[in-house]
Structure formats: C-alpha cells, structure tokens
Amino acid sequence: MKPADPLLPPNEAAEYIARKETTMTWWRHVGRGPSYVKIEGRVFYRLSALDTFLAAGTVEPVAA
C-alpha cells in the first residue's frame, strides 16, 4: 500500500520541482526551499510540501 503523501528523497524531489539536487542541499543549509523531514539523519520531502512550495511561486497574470 502506497502512502497518501509519499516521501521523496532529495534527488527525486529536485527532479519533481525542476531543480538540481545541489540547489535543494543549499536551500536546506540557508533555511529556504520546501519543508522537509529528517528520519535517522536522512532527508525526505513530502510530495504535498513540494506542491505547496510550487503553488507559493505561482504568478497570476494581470490583465492590462
């Protein structure tokens, strides 16, 4: 059974949001980017956190 909100490792999370894994590492270092989970020292990203991060960057065009 798959979890409703799967955890992705950094390489898969980076691919999902079209960034490099090194960018994800840097963002964690400086306190930016999507929220993440640490389990026994390993980093994972919830799919919902990645979607929320992408939605926060959405820009709606304004009619002229």
WOWOFEN-V241354 format. One record per run of one state. SS is the DSSP state (A for helix, B for strand, O for the rest). FROM is the first residue (numbers start at 1). TO is the last residue. If there is no record, write none. Layout:
<<SS & FROM & TO> <SS & FROM & TO>>
This chain:
<<O & 1 & 6> <B & 7 & 9> <A & 10 & 16> <O & 17 & 20> <A & 21 & 30> <O & 31 & 36> <B & 37 & 39> <O & 40 & 41> <B & 42 & 46> <A & 47 & 56> <O & 57 & 64>>
